[in-house]
């Protein structure tokens, strides 16, 4: 082989190596800039973590002053347990109790606390 052919082959090899490196850098950059989608909003299928987080927020938003003192003590105890060890540590009856308290709170939450005063009849 002549020195010119060897030089041309060396140039071609170096160019292909540089092109490969550029393509790899481009792919890495594109992958790094790609937005990660953890969970689509309004998704029908929520992860257990998201469901536990929603339940915990719902339970912690209860107005404890509106509960009977026995129920209030139990709710406070269970919410403390959730904060300390997580939702997974609750038993099925404890989960059901907190859900019943939250459901009752949601149903009664919109009603006024005092007696309903008669007003003008709706027409």
C-alpha positions, 0 to 999 in steps of 0.5 A, spaced: 500 500 500 502 506 498 502 512 503 497 516 500 492 510 501 494 509 508 493 516 510 486 516 507 484 510 511 487 513 517 483 519 516 476 515 514 477 511 521 478 517 525 472 521 522 468 514 523 470 514 530 469 522 531 462 521 528 460 515 533 462 519 539 458 525 536 452 520 535 453 517 542 453 524 546 447 526 542 443 520 544 446 521 551 444 529 551 437 527 548 436 522 554 438 527 559 433 532 557 427 527 556 422 529 561 420 523 565 413 521 566 411 518 573 404 518 572 399 521 568 394 526 571 387 523 571 390 516 570 385 510 572 390 506 574 394 509 580 400 506 583 399 504 590 404 509 593 399 515 590 393 511 593 396 511 600 398 518 599 391 520 597 388 516 603 393 519 608 392 527 606 384 525 606 385 522 613 389 528 616 384 533 613 379 531 618 376 536 622 377 532 629 373 537 633 367 535 629 368 528 632 366 524 638 371 524 643 372 516 643 372 517 635 377 523 635 382 519 640 382 513 635 383 517 629 389 521 632 392 514 634 391 511 627 394 518 624 400 518 629 401 510 627 401 512 619 406 518 620 410 514 624 410 507 620 406 508 614 399 506 611 402 499 610 402 498 617 395 499 618 390 493 619 384 492 615 379 494 620 383 500 622 383 502 614 376 501 614 375 505 620 379 511 618 375 511 611 368 511 614 370 517 618 373 520 612 366 518 608 362 521 614 366 527 614 365 528 607 358 527 607 356 532 613 362 537 612 357 541 607 352 541 612 351 547 617 353 546 624 348 550 628 340 549 627 337 550 620 333 557 620 327 557 616 328 562 610 324 564 604 321 558 600 325 557 594 321 559 588 
